[in-house]
Amino acid sequence: MDSKFKGLNKIMGPGILVFFVLVLLPFTAKGASQIIKMSTTTSTENSGLLEVLLPEFTKETGIEVKVFAKGTGAAIRDGMDGNVDVIFVHAKAREETFIAEGYGAYRLGVMHNDFVIVGPAGDPGKIAGMRDAAGAFRKIAATKVTFISRGDDSGTHIKEQAIWKASGEALKTEATEIIKKGKKAAVSYVYPVGLGKRYISIGQGMGKALTFAEEKQAYTLTDRGTFLKYKYGRKLGLNLEILCEGDPLLFNPYGVIPVSPKKHPHVKFASADRFARWLVSAQAQALIGQYKIAGRQAFFPDAAPVSE
């Protein structure tokens, strides 16, 4: 028995002590149940949007959301392993597989932004003003300039890989290990043969990829929200420019998925379900639509409000 309870036992007697323990236990359990764990993407966190949404959700419901930011692949694995209660990611094909395999209870489309290809203002690849993402990648490969890849199995990395495949370039496949939260993870990726060592896969989040691209005055693919945050939302700014945008291939939808209690009975499904449905409520959708970085809209709400 804990020393505090031993002291109370001497003062109040065993009967009174049992009474207090029985009274306090429900309150302890209730407090613990008000925290849910969410895996989401580094781009979602880096954009600053969660700093707007999560306090409002907690204020309304009393439920706190503990965030684990990582690549989409790692976030989905968290859900598969039952390490979190909900995931909020942007790789729709993988999300649908996650649900089909029984790991996710359902998916709600929350919002979208888009990917953009950014690079130095001098633009040695001559892609400025292009809307064709695959064509821009072909020009980058032909010019043999440096390209920085996140290389972390994130939604952004998955999209980058899809664009390289659409480019028609001769591609080479390589496998590597990255370190995520102190653990090794195997990642395979393709890259254009023509770029060779100028294709640099760093196995890091979006913010670090942008910073490294700036240091190297290189090209990279980024979600618009994180780019705006790093370009206009910080004192240091970012010496890169948006050079290619507007291609439907660059569309970037985000979905929220509570982990299925049928697969992992221990998850806090009721609270995760409440969070997911709050994200598509009129209140949350308005907050998403109103969120701007330096006067620029970062995300666009996708959900029609659902009835409570």
LOFI-793063 format. One line per 3 residues: their letters; for each residue x, y, z of C-alpha. Coordinates in steps of 0.001 Angstrom, whole numbers, plus 500000, padded with zeros to 6 digits. Example, Ala and Ser with C-alpha at 12.3 -4.5 7.8 and 13.67 -1.06 7.14 Angstrom:
2
as) 512300/495500/507800; 513670/498940/507140
//
This chain:
308
mds) 500000/500000/500000; 501227/503510/499172; 502634/505404/502178
kfk) 499993/508147/501800; 497199/505604/502073; 498917/503988/505078
gln) 498909/507367/506824; 495267/507938/505973; 494444/504452/507211
kim) 495865/505274/510646; 493961/508567/510849; 490562/507589/509420
gpg) 490371/503851/509830; 490013/501253/507081; 486268/501747/506530
ilv) 486516/505463/505822; 489619/504949/503669; 487785/502420/501460
ffv) 484902/504871/501102; 487197/507656/499877; 489032/505347/497451
lvl) 485727/504200/495937; 484539/507781/495603; 487772/509080/494046
lpf) 488441/506257/491585; 485671/507200/489123; 486932/510776/489019
tak) 490497/509576/488316; 489286/507298/485540; 487134/510067/484063
gas) 490084/512480/484007; 492303/509922/482279; 489666/509248/479613
qii) 489711/512915/478563; 493004/512549/476688; 493156/510916/473265
kms) 496244/510225/471166; 496392/511268/467529; 499029/510519/464909
ttt) 499135/513118/462177; 501533/514418/459576; 504376/516818/460219
ste) 502918/519079/457528; 499630/519335/459425; 501459/520324/462596
nsg) 504007/522586/460870; 501242/524607/459220; 500051/525843/462625
lle) 496446/524771/461997; 496309/522392/464956; 497192/525263/467272
vll) 493877/526797/466219; 491677/523691/466117; 492689/521642/469147
pef) 492206/524297/471865; 488690/524961/470545; 487849/521257/470600
tke) 489159/520909/474154; 487295/524024/475255; 484032/522624/473924
tgi) 484388/518988/475003; 486989/518801/477762; 488877/516237/475680
evk) 492579/516917/475120; 494355/515644/472016; 497961/514516/472370
vfa) 499641/514882/468991; 502316/512643/467488; 503551/514251/464260
kgt) 505326/512066/461719; 505090/510912/458122; 501756/509547/456909
gaa) 503141/506009/456618; 504323/506064/460219; 501067/507665/461386
ird) 499060/504905/459713; 501310/502268/461294; 500569/503838/464675
gmd) 496893/503200/464000; 497549/499658/462812; 499500/498928/465997
gnv) 496828/500477/468215; 499272/503058/469553; 496825/505925/468988
dvi) 493080/506503/469036; 492767/508449/465801; 494828/509358/462726
fvh) 494619/512550/460638; 496579/512109/457399; 496697/512799/453656
aka) 497232/509678/451561; 493721/508648/450544; 494559/505315/448893
ree) 496415/504180/451995; 493648/505485/454225; 491080/503411/452331
tfi) 493286/500328/452648; 493617/501018/456386; 489824/500923/456694
aeg) 489361/497947/454357; 491761/495915/456503; 489699/496693/459583
yga) 492061/499080/461349; 489940/502193/460852; 486280/502574/461835
yrl) 485491/505060/459030; 487013/508008/457177; 485712/511563/457056
gvm) 487074/514004/454485; 488029/517133/456426; 489858/519547/454135
hnd) 492333/519895/451334; 495188/522056/450296; 497644/521329/447531
fvi) 501247/520506/446883; 503540/522955/445127; 506987/522608/443610
vgp) 509323/525193/445082; 512873/526186/444323; 515341/529074/444118
agd) 514242/532355/442564; 516911/531931/439878; 515084/528777/438737
pgk) 517866/526962/436837; 515348/524270/435811; 513147/526911/434095
iag) 509875/525590/435539; 508410/528894/436777; 504778/529316/435786
mrd) 504259/525684/434845; 501054/523873/435838; 502205/520431/434663
aag) 503894/518827/437696; 505196/515795/435788; 506577/518091/433104
afr) 508287/520240/435741; 509898/517133/437195; 511139/516148/433710
kia) 512788/519561/433310; 514376/519298/436769; 515791/515880/435873
atk) 517073/517118/432509; 518767/520158/434034; 520438/517948/436662
vtf) 519848/520442/439441; 519539/519328/443066; 516234/517935/444301
isr) 515508/517366/447989; 513129/514539/448869; 511622/514027/452298
gdd) 512207/510311/451814; 510183/509492/454925; 507169/507568/453572
sgt) 504979/510597/454291; 502001/511725/452236; 504262/514295/450591
hik) 506863/511644/449785; 504161/509355/448354; 502934/512199/446126
eqa) 506475/513020/444989; 507016/509377/444026; 503761/509392/442030
iwk) 504891/512477/440107; 508255/510946/439247; 506446/507865/437925
asg) 504122/510099/435875; 507094/512018/434468; 508182/509147/432229
eal) 511776/509492/433412; 513971/506404/433710; 513815/505627/437418
kte) 515994/503726/439828; 514722/502074/443009; 516692/502172/446219
ate) 516040/501111/449808; 517290/502842/452901; 516717/503018/456654
iik) 515464/506100/458422; 515217/506843/462128; 511779/507816/463437
kgk) 511326/508461/467157; 514486/506481/467847; 513352/503464/465789
kaa) 514690/502227/462461; 512260/501987/459553; 512899/500661/456046
vsy) 511874/502940/453172; 512176/502280/449453; 511980/505037/446885
vyp) 512401/505764/443196; 514330/508635/441668; 515371/509680/438157
vgl) 518587/508094/436971; 519611/511411/435401; 519747/513212/438722
gkr) 522040/510689/440371; 523604/512147/443510; 521733/515407/442990
yis) 518639/513625/444258; 518999/513824/448045; 516631/511785/450219
igq) 516855/513033/453798; 514295/510949/455726; 512973/514038/457548
gmg) 509794/516088/457935; 508582/518905/455730; 510107/521751/457724
kal) 513580/520221/457608; 513203/519414/453911; 512374/523057/453171
tfa) 515263/524298/455287; 517685/521940/453549; 516352/522904/450117
eek) 516973/526538/450979; 520526/525789/452109; 521237/523930/448868
qay) 519123/526307/446726; 517424/523174/445477; 513951/522106/444374
tlt) 511485/520183/446519; 507827/519255/446741; 505911/520689/449678
drg) 502365/521113/450891; 501262/524720/450514; 500392/525201/454202
tfl) 503852/524359/455524; 505504/526425/452794; 503419/529481/453698
kyk) 504221/529016/457372; 507967/528840/456705; 507959/531556/454057
ygr) 505725/534149/455715; 504959/532964/459248; 508462/533192/460689
klg) 510913/536025/461251; 513616/534238/459252; 511411/533647/456228
lnl) 512397/531221/453482; 514438/532019/450378; 512468/529750/448025
eil) 509608/530477/445634; 506552/528602/444374; 507413/527719/440780
ceg) 504834/525123/439756; 501247/524919/441020; 497681/524272/439932
dpl) 497990/520763/438476; 495107/518483/439620; 497819/515898/440317
lfn) 498941/518165/443170; 495573/518030/444977; 496054/517055/448644
pyg) 492983/515823/450609; 493117/515203/454372; 491026/512589/456187
vip) 490413/511749/459845; 489987/508105/460876; 489188/506813/464382
vsp) 490970/503513/465070; 488509/500618/465153; 487669/499238/468614
kkh) 486961/495893/466923; 490649/495662/466045; 491959/497365/469201
phv) 489413/497228/472056; 491554/499444/474293; 491267/502572/472113
kfa) 489165/505493/473360; 486757/505243/470481; 483945/507369/471920
sad) 486268/510353/472359; 488031/509767/469032; 484655/509528/467293
rfa) 483583/512779/468908; 486791/514461/467706; 486406/513173/464138
rwl) 482816/514379/463911; 483761/517720/465449; 486330/518254/462676
vsa) 483549/518104/460077; 481161/520269/462090; 480209/523748/460930
qaq) 482338/525265/463705; 485553/523423/462809; 485035/523797/459079
ali) 484668/527548/459541; 487908/527666/461543; 489701/525757/458781
gqy) 488360/528101/456103; 489300/531179/458101; 492847/530044/458889
kia) 495343/532144/456988; 499095/532551/456963; 500201/536084/456133
grq) 496757/536694/454648; 496873/533586/452456; 494400/530738/452878
aff) 496235/527548/453772; 493439/524934/453775; 489996/524579/452221
pda) 487177/522823/454123; 485740/519749/452397; 482990/518521/454718
apv) 479327/519309/454660; 478304/519784/458310; 476927/516593/459820
se) 473995/516460/462216; 474928/515817/465803
//
